[in-house]
Each structure stands twice: as structure tokens, then as C-alpha cells.
Amino acid sequence: MLIHSASQLVTISGGPQRGVDLGRLGIIPNGAMRVQDGIIADIGITDDLLEKYPDEPHVDASGRVVMPGLVDPHTHVIWAGDRAAEFELRLEGKTYLEILASGGGILSTVQATRLASREELAVQTLARLNRMLALGTTTIEAKTGYGLSQDSELKMIKVLVELARKGPWDLAITYLPAHAIPPEYKDDADGYCKELAEAWLPEMKSWWQANAADLPLPFVDVFCETGAFTLEQTDLILRAAIAEGFPVKIHSDEFDNLGGTTLAVRLGAASADHLVAASYRDIEALGESNTVAVALPGTPFGLGTSDYAPGRAILAAGGILALASDLNPGTSWCESMQMAIALGCRQMKLTPSQAIAAATINAAAAIGKDGEVGSLEIGKQADFLILDVADYRHLGYRYGGNLVAEVYKRGIQVYSASGGSL
Amino acid sequence: MLIHSASQLVTISGGPQRGVDLGRLGIIPNGAMRVQDGIIADIGITDDLLEKYPDEPHVDASGRVVMPGLVDPHTHVIWAGDRAAEFELRLEGKTYLEILASGGGILSTVQATRLASREELAVQTLARLNRMLALGTTTIEAKTGYGLSQDSELKMIKVLVELARKGPWDLAITYLPAHAIPPEYKDDADGYCKELAEAWLPEMKSWWQANAADLPLPFVDVFCETGAFTLEQTDLILRAAIAEGFPVKIHSDEFDNLGGTTLAVRLGAASADHLVAASYRDIEALGESNTVAVALPGTPFGLGTSDYAPGRAILAAGGILALASDLNPGTSWCESMQMAIALGCRQMKLTPSQAIAAATINAAAAIGKDGEVGSLEIGKQADFLILDVADYRHLGYRYGGNLVAEVYKRGIQVYSASGGSL
């Protein structure tokens, strides 16, 4: 298949983009791309490729942007129930305690998720993944963390493994039993951490090798925050994970600075995520490391606060900055990386080209998939979007809608705006 | 036609909602509605209506919300060109003067719009109206104001009249040659205002009576702001408009407080729009009037600023608060009233029910159409949405996507998510 005559073929070639180099889009005007067996086989200008491959089936992208599929490297996409009532209570001025008393908060999602069958969880998650695909997100990180018991966390893992095999999206699975202290351990957080480190993690490793060896080992993640896990607890859990061979991530500095970001760098974590309260020293550490700095502008936006991750400071320090949605039922039910880009521009003062690179190649790096997706280069997966605009800068500039006309995953059309979603 | 089994039939009955009464949604659980000849003929609970009208064709809305079509009472939907490059320059830190020097700013849109043919303008505007329809907006206010010459403003009016007749949307047309001082008058703003008041307005009145008498007279609007029109100039233009019989509106207090809001109330304007810099006295005046307070949260969001219209203060004063998108190519290219609702909740601390009433019945009041649209009541137009959720609060709670499954205008399906847009 030959996609040709793109007004801009946005390649984002050359690997993850560090520091102020962020935003190199490698645009080929009047660009073309040949896809074979789901892989990008050639790339160049339209005249050359039409001459080289005259008999290939054609897709005419005249007047449109062709770009890599968006990558969302931080989501809590699997859960049961919703918290719409809690959202309203919060706006009516109810306090956190009143909301808890009326059944709100993260533990209400834990309760609904524990009660849900695998089938119910799969149906609800599938609907979200399909909407994300229609909004142009072709590779998605997905965390457990609303089970908080070994059985229900495993139930979430099983559903995610099933959805990862089903596709067409690529899923990067993350095991996050350290998302909150489960009610059963509310007076013994250390005991929970010890249980995780000594039993759940080795048992997850064995389960994975026996049941999901076709997929890469999941990430292990910890929510390092006041009210969740301390720095010492985070360190304990992640060292145990690393000893088992799991790659790791940390939710750090969302509200309070506990030192999670610098720990992420020290442990060689794939990413440190949130970073709103990161210190100058944390940012310097990120700048000297390969730990990707994942900003989640939907979270402060969702909460109606005004503190965003210091994107420009991270770039000035030389960090690898990525964007993600943080899709979750509490603080930010947003399935659109186009929205994350629009927020990154307005609230973090990224340019559209920076935000786009942060939402593709750097986002892929945050989940260890930058060798396969996140750019349009020979040998990579043919995951790409055709936008209904002639200039990439409309991403960011426009917001609240969907600029995607067509989505292709491994060379196959999986969404078309004119034909509805598959 | 009988739409039945809605989990919530959101009627928003009883007319515009003033002050802290905002948010009465008049929800009928398991609701049903009979539509005849494009008008709502009956409304009630499903069992009753199924028994009364057993032979009517049925639409099953089980597990879904049925609500009035959204009304967008402030847009600049008609223009040519775009300002994506300017958006990028702004984020790169370029100054306003540098942007002007590189061809940016409102006058670049004026130049493109003056050069565009009626056909080009119609095609670009039609695409936007169709996207708005797919996002659930069935009634749309549309302003001229990028022509700024009598001919090009008339060209915009002609396109809008043509699009209003074409439908399926209802358009409320607004004549806004007082959007900016045209380059030809840059040293003679008073002369421009005199020309408008003494020649353009009476001539527009005559043109309308001869060519568009099937449509209500347009609103006349003025951008009362530092760098645009002074309070005295606004007063002069609007008094002339009122003398000709035009209903009027004012863009007031977007950045600076020039007194436009209180003038709007004194003149009996249909609405005062923006209101970010409104004073306590302005808000009190709105509270005692029928002038609708139109908040445009997309504008500060689009600009990345943190000052929003004081929605709760307007409610406390007893004002009639509406939401609008302010869709325009400079500060806020957003076609989604769902996004305006999400912003109203997060940035103005409205509850979902308040934001929904502000985006339907009160928005209709801002353009004098609350007798026809904006609620689901017997005798009103059957303009309604079927949302792909069971609880209205998902509007506001979720953002960045499209919760609309189906859109009906005058009883006819004009959009379906599964079948693409018409």
C-alpha cells in the first residue's frame, strides 16, 4: 500500500528527543510512505515513490497530514463504575470527607472493580480503548490498581492480557497494586508493602511466565505520595520488582514532593510521572538520565487547579519529556491525547511540534516501545493517522474535537470518521 | 415517532433559569417523548406513552440520556484561513508586534475573509457547522465581523442567510462590523462608527427586509474593549441599531472594564458576553435585568490565562447565566459546547446541571429563541440528543471527546456516531 500526496508527512524520525531538541518533526512536504506486511517499507516524496511502486494500491492523502499514531504512556483505562456523582458533589462544595461518606473516592472504584466480572471489566475497557483509537491513540499503557487484592489485581491483569492479544491497539501493561493502601491494610501499610514485595511480585512473575510469555513483562509502578506510599515503601517495592526483572515506573510529585522523582532516576525507572511538585534538583536528575519525564496535564485540568508539570524547565535541563492522558475515573476521564496536546500547549507552553513529539516518540520511549512505534521510519510498525487538516499545527491550536479522519494500525485501517468506528 | 425508555429524559422545562435556580433539569426517569411534524407532541413516562401511542415508530433509548440539543449563543463561525502559525509563534514567545509583523492577528483573518468568495466561505463554514452538529449543537449564533467593509460584511451576511435557510441547524445571525477598527479607518474610529450608525445599519435593515424577511432581523453587536470600541462609540452604534429595530448584544469586559456590561443592561441588550473583568456593580445590574450573561470559558482557556467570568457571583446576583464556545480562529477554535460545559464546571465551578441549563435554555434566551428550543416541552421543536451514557453528569465530568450518540433536529436524525455525520 502506498499513502501519498500528504501535505505534510510528519515522520518524527531519529529516536527520542531530549531537552530543547524536542519538536523535530522531520516533515516531508508532499510525502509518501509504502507499507508492506504492516511495516513501513519505504518513505520519501510522492513523485519518487509513485514512480518506484506504480502498481501498489494507493491511498491519496492530498491536503492532509499523515503522522504517527499517538501513544498514551500513562492510563488507568481499566475500571468498573464511574464517579460522576462525586464530580458533582465536589463542585457543590462538599468536602473530601463528605464525599468519602457518600461512597466516593478511589475506594469506591476499588469496590466496583472488585465486584465486576472479567467480562464486565473487558466490555467497559474495550469501549474506552475503541474511543481512544478513534481519537488517534494506537498504543496505550494500561495500569491495574483498582483491585488492591491479589485476586482482583490478577483479574485486571488477565483482562488486560486478553485485550492486548485482541488488539488492534498495542497495550503496555503495568502492575500497580501499590496504587493505594487497600482497606484491609489501612493500619498496616508496611505489612502490605512487605506482602507485595515478598509474595505478589514473585507470584506475578511466575504467573506471567506461565500464562503471558508472548507479551513483555509488565511494568511495576508505585504511587509515591502523601496518603499513598512513602519513599521508603516505594523503594522497597521497586527494588523487589527490579530483582524479579520487572521494568519500573513511579507516580511522583503529583501533589507533594517525597523524593520519588530522584528515586526513579536512581533506580533507572522507565519513567517518572506527574512531576508537578518536582524540585530543581529532581529536574536536574531527570535531565541527566534516560528516565522519561511524563507530564499529565489532564490531571490538574481535571481537578481545576493551576499547577502543571514544569515542562519548559524539564526541557531546559535536558530531560526526555512525554505527555499522557492519565485517563482515570476520579481526576481526569479524558480519552484524548489530542486534548493532552492542547493542554500541553496552553498550560505548559509547549509548541505544537514539541507537544506532538512528546505524544509520539517520547511517549513510546516512556513505555520502552520507541523501537517499534512513535515515528514513521523504515522498519517500524505502520501505525499512522490521516488528519483532516493540511498543517500539523492544528493539533494544539484547535481543541475539544477530533481532527483524525483515518487511523491505521499495522497498515490496516481501524477507524474512519466517515464510516464510524470499527 | 416515540423516543422511549431513556434512563433520564432531561427536559429543562419552565423557561430561562435565573440566579441560584440555575440547574433545574426536570429529569423524567424512564422517560418518553412523542414527536409529530418536528414538534414535541407529548412527554411523560415510558409506560404511559407506549400505552397511549402503541403504533408509533419507536426509538429505544434504554440506558441513555435524552436531552435538548445544545445551543451555542456566541460564535464567530464564519471566516476564511486559519491562524495555526500565529498560535505557534505565540508559544515560541513572540510578541504581539512580532506576530502582527509576520501577518498574524485579527486583521490577517479580515484579509483572508475579504479575499474569499462566497462559495469558499460557505464551504469552510459548512464544515464547521457540521462538526458542531455532530458534537450536539443544534442551534448556533453566528457573527459577521471579519469583513469590516460594507461589501465584505454583506458577503458574510449573505452566506449566513444561505446557511440558515439550508439547515438543519438553526442559525441566529449577528451583524458585527464593529468587531475591530478596519485598517482603512485606523486613524478615524469615530468616523467609522458614524458611518456604521448612519449608513451601514439603515442599509442593512433595508437589505434584510428586501432579501431575508423570512428570517428574524439580525442582532447588532459591538466589541467594547481597549483597542476596539470605546463605551461612547458602542453607545452610539447600538442606539442607532435600536432605532432601526435591531436587537442588540455587547462584547463587554473581556480584558478591560469600559462599562459595556452596564450599558448592555441599560439598552435592554439580549446579552452581554465575556464578563471576565465585570465589576460588582456590573454583576448587580445584570442580576436585576433580562440581559443574559454569556460566559465564554473557552477564551481564557484558549489564551492560557486563568481569569474566567465570575459565574457564581452572577448566579448569586440573580443573573441569567449562559455558556457559549466563542468559536473563532484567534483565541479559541473550539466547536464543542460539551467542552464549554467541561470548562464551566472546572474553571467557573458550575455543577454539571448548572452548566447544562446554561448551555441549553439560558443559551437559547441569549439569542431570543427560548420559546422554540433549549428544552424538551410540548409545542417546542424536537431538537434533541441521545447521549451514550445513562447519567447527565457525564457531561462536564468527562471531557475531550464526544458523548453524543445521535442528534435529532426537528424530529429528524441528522447525526449518528455509528453511521458517521450526514
Interface residues (C-beta under 8 A of the other chain):
Chain A: D82 R83 A84 A85 F87 E88 L91 E92 R131 L135 G298 F301 G302 L303 G304 S306 W333 C334 E335 S336 Q338 M339 C345 R346 Q347 K349 L350 T351 P352 S353 D391 R393 H394 G396 Y397 R398 Y399 G400 G401 N402 A417 S418 G419 G420 S421
Chain B: D82 R83 A84 A85 F87 E88 L91 E92 R131 L135 G298 F301 G302 L303 G304 S306 W333 C334 E335 S336 Q338 M339 C345 R346 Q347 K349 L350 T351 P352 S353 D391 R393 H394 G396 Y397 R398 Y399 G400 G401 N402 A417 S418 G419 G420 S421
